[in-house]
Amino acid sequence: MIYRFRVILDNDTEDDVFRDLEIRETDTMEDLHNIITQSFGFDGMEMASFYISDDQWNQGEEIAMFDMSEAGNEVKMMSTTIIKDIVHEASPKLIYVYDFLSMWTFYVELAEIVDETQGTDYPNLMFVHGQIPDQAPDKSFEAEENDDFNEFDDDLDIDDYESLDFDENWN
C-alpha cells in the first residue's frame, strides 16, 4: 500500500507552505525523512527527529536519526522503524523537526492510503505549495497560564524588618 502524506511547515505567516508526498508503507522513517528534506530543498545533513503526535499535535515518543540515548532509555531509530508500524489510520499525525539549531518544524499527516500505481516511482513528490522561507520561523515557547500562582505571595511584609528574624535563622 502507498501512504499519502501532507507535510506542512509550522509558520506564523499567512502563506501556507506544504508538500504532498507518496511513500510505500513498508519504507522506513528514514526514507520519509529523505523525501521531506528533498522536497523542501534541504541538503539532509542536519539532525532530525520525528515525534508521534496526538490529534492536538502534542509531541510524543521520538523516532531519532541517530541513537544519542543513554543506557536504559532506548529510542526508536529512523533507519530501522517501518512507517506502517508508527503511522496508521488510528494514529495519522507526526511532528518532524529538522536542524535542531534552526528548529524547522513540520506537521506530517497521513491523508490517505491507496493502492500502488504501476509505473510510479516511490517515494513520490505529488504536489508543492508555497516557498520555504530563507530562515526557519521563530518559535515561541510559552507555558500554560496558571492564575493560581503568584511568586510574590509569601505573606511577608518587606517593610517590617523586625519580623524577618534574620538573627534567628542566620547560619
N, C-alpha and C positions, 0 to 999 in steps of 0.2 A: 504494500500500500504506500501511497505518497501522502506526506503531510504538507499542507499549505499553511505557511506562517505569515503573519503580518508583523513586521518589526518596526516599531515607532520610536523615533528619537524623543527622549524626555526633554522638552524645552518649553520655555515660558513665552514663546513668541506666537504670533497669530499664524505663522506659516507652519503647516504640517510637513514633517519630513518622515517618510516611511518607505519601506521596501516590502514587496510581496515575494516570497520565496517558496520553492518546492524542494523537498528532500525526501529520500526514502526513509521509512520508519525504522529500518534496520541500520541506518548510518549512525555514527557516533555523535556525541555532543561536540566533539572537536570538529567534525565535518560541518555542523551547523555554525559553529564559531567562525570557521573559514569562509563560508558563504556570506555571513553577515559582514565580516570585515571587508571582504572584496566588494560587496555590493554598496558599501558606504565609502569606499575609496581609502581605507586604511591599509597600511602595509602588513598588519598582523603580527608585528614584532613586540607588541606591548603585552603585559599581563592582562588576563581577563578571567571572569568567572560568570557562571550562570547561577541564579538563585531560584529555587522553586518558589512560586508565589500563590497566594490565595486570590479569591475574587476581588478583594480590595487592594491588590498589589502590595501586600505586606511581604517583606523579604523573609524567606525561609532557608532551608538547607542549601548549602553551597555545593556547586559542582565546579571544581577548580581546574585550571590549566596545568598547574604544577603542584605536586604534593609538598606543601610547606607546613603541614600539620606536625604536631608533637606526638610522641608515642601515646597511644590510647585515644587520640582524637582523630580517628580516620576520616578522611574527606574523599568523596567521590571524585574521580578523575574524568575529565572530558574524553580522553583517549580511549577509555575502557567502558564508558557508560553509553548504552544504546538509547537512542531518542525515545523509542516506544516504551522503554522501562521507566521513563521520567514523565513524558508528556502523553496525555491521552484525553479523551472526551471529558472525563471527570476532573482532570487537573490540567487545563489547557494553557496556563499562564506561567511565564518565566520572566525574570528580570535579568538583563545581560549588562555587565559593566566591563567596559574596555578601557584600558590605560588608567590605572588607579591614581595616577598623579593628576590627570585631567578629568577623570570621572565621567567619561562618555557613558550615559545610561540609556538603555533601550527597554521598551516593553515588548515582549515577544509573546504573541498569542496564536494558538492553533486555530486557524479559521475553518478548515475542513480537511477531511480525509477522503482521498479519491483513488481510483484505480490508476495504475501506471499506464502512461500513454506510450505506445510503441514509437520509436524514432526520436524520443525526447531524451536528452542527456540530463542526468541529475547529479548534483543539485542544480536547480534552475532558477535564475532570476526572472520572475514573471512581469513585475511592474515596478517602476521607480516614480516616486512623487517627492518633489522638493529637493533643494540643495542643502547639503550639510554645511553648517557654518564653519568658519576658519578655526574657531576655538570652541571647546565644549561649553555648553550653557552653565552658568553659575548654579551651584546647588545651595539651597538654604536648608540648614539642619535646625529644625525647631522642635522643641519639646512640647508635649501637650500642656494646655493650660491647667493649672491646679489652683483654683481660687481659695482653697483652704490653707495654703501655705503662705506665711509671712515671715521672712527671715529676721525681721526686727521685732517680732512678737515674743519677747522673752521676759516680760514683766519687770524689767529693770529700769529704774529711773536714773538716767545718766547724770542728772544734775544733783542727785543726792549722794555725794561721795562717801558720806559717813556710813551708809548702809551697805556698801560694797564689800566690806570685810577683807581688805587686801592683806592686813597683817595676819589674820587667822589662816588664810589659805596660801600664804607665801611659803615657798619651799626653802 
